[in-house]
Every structure is written in structure tokens, then in C-alpha cells.
Amino acid sequence: MSKLTENLYAQLEKINCKAKIISTDNLSLLIKEIQEFHNTGLLEDNFFKERLSWINLNLIENLQTAKSAIVVAVPRPQTKATFKWKKEACSLIIPPTYTDYEQTREKIENLLNKLLKEQNYSIKRAIFPLKIFAVRSGLGEYGKNNICYIPGMGSFLQLVAVYSSMPCKDTLQEPKMMEACKTCDLCHMACPTKAISKDRFLLYAERCLTYHNEKKGEVPFPKWIEKTWHNSVVGCMFCQKICPVNTKFINWIGIEEVFSEIETTALLNNPSINDLSFSTIEKLKKLNLEDFLDSLSRNLSVFFNKK
């Protein structure tokens, strides 16, 4: 390991982050792997077209100056939104990867840029599937739920990646599943949609609650999804909450916001941003929910109509 690499890892560890640097030589193999999942039917066609159709070999081929890729894991908490409604309060968790996503990414990119610029190297944001990148670099491991886990963070993290002009000889590793998963079926049993299956390792992504509640608000939930299965404003926490590896982190909550009954009523009425009060908009921004505004009415309605 070069002194520059050692220093980069050390600087990131000071802010509780972990990183891995690999050569870009074989990154195209990861793109081919994902495309092959689709070609063989392991990734359902509609899911692939909606979520992964942007992936192509040009992501690699167009980066003529990139010699290495750096992936960083940043520990991130859950956030909580409480909605008051008819003299009751409904508190909902938002998974770790939503709130402050862009701010976290920019913070890490700026640090990497500073450290490498001092050695006359440059960076560029990596537009790449980050989970497979992190696991195949050796930074993380897969859980049975197909989520990336990092030692000391569990799945409570955000991944940030950049390409760099800094040379690196380290290359891709074979994907690994966590040792703890080999004798554990808790996430499989906890997943109400059966997206986590015993008949294969790859998630049935088209069944995942996250896939459905991140869709545009005009798209109704499929009839086979029970209202009682919903557990978050957006995303899902079933498999992460039940996971023994996350025991130390499951009560870690960062930002919390409370929406009054007037604000909740407004959000349930499928508003545009101009229909909302300044205070409501500010709360949504703090939680990074303004990007999901057109989905909030549909997503929240299941919690207030369950009874």
C-alpha cells in the first residue's frame, strides 16, 4: 500500500469512514454482470428498465483518464418523521440512505479532491452501481437481503464513489456474503413481500416495498401489497431492523421532525410545493423528502387509513 493510500484511508477513518481503492481496469466486468442478470431473467424486465437501464459500458469507456476508483462508506443514521392526525401521532422511520444524501456525497468528494489534488491527482464523480462496486472492491459484504454491510457500520451507511487519475494495482474481488448470514434466515422470514427468497441469492427486486413506494405518486400500490406491510415514509426497514448485525445501530436516529395535523392534512391532499407552508417545506428539505413530494400522499395514506 502506498503512503498516499495509507494517508487517504487514515484521513477518512478520522471521520469514521472506510474506503477501498481499486484499479478501473476490470470495472466493465461489473456492468456486464448486471446486464447478464437481466438477460437471464434474474432481474425482472420492468424493474431493469425503470432502475438500471442507465447502466452501460460507456460508463467505463468514456473515462479515459481514470486509473483507479475509490469507494467510501459513510456511517449514516435513520431519521424520523412524526405526523399528527386526528389527535394521534404516527412516527415513521426513514432509512439511512435518504436524509442528507447529497450533502454527505459532497463532503466526501471535497475531502478526496483535497487529499489527491495535493499530489497532483484529480477525481471525478463515479456514476456507477455503488453496492456491487463496494462489495467487489472488498470494502463490504452482502447480506442475504442483498444490502451492503460494512464492519462497524452494519447496513447503516451511505456509499460514495469517485474515479481518480491516481494509479492503483488492486483489482476486483469475488463477492462475499457475511458469515453471519450462513446460519440466519431472519430477514427472509421478516420480509412480508417475499422479495428475499430461499430459492436464489439475488433479491426479487420487483417485489421489494422500496421499489414500489419510490414510484411516482400516480402509480398505485399493487393490490397484493397489504397496507399493514408499510413501515416507512419511503423505503423499508423490515430486513435491516431484524438483522442481528444491526443490533448496535437500530436505535440510532438522527434528524427528527414533527408535522402538525394541518401539515399532515396538506401532505395527504397530493399538494404541489407551492401549496405548502414555508415550515412544511423546510421540514421536508431537512428530511430530503421534497424529492418524494409527489409520492407522499399515496405513501402516507396507508398509515392513516389502516383502521
Buried (B, 14 or more C-beta within 10 A) or exposed (E): EEEBBEEBBEBBEEEEBBBBBBBBBEBEEBBEEBBEBBEEEBBBEEBBEEBBEEBEEEBBEEBEEBBBBBBBBBBBBBBBBBBBBEEEEBEBBBBBBBBBBEEBBEBBBEBBBEBBEEEEBBBBEBEBBBBBBBBBBBBBBBBBBBBBBBEEBBBBBBBBBBBBBBEBEBBBEEBEBBEBBEEBEBBBEBBBBEBBBEEEBEBBBBBBBBBBBBBEBEEEBEEEBEEEBBBBBBBBBBBBBBBEBBEEBBEBBBBEBBBBBEBBBBBBEBBEEEEBEEEBBEBBEBBBBBBBBBBBBBBBBBBBEEE
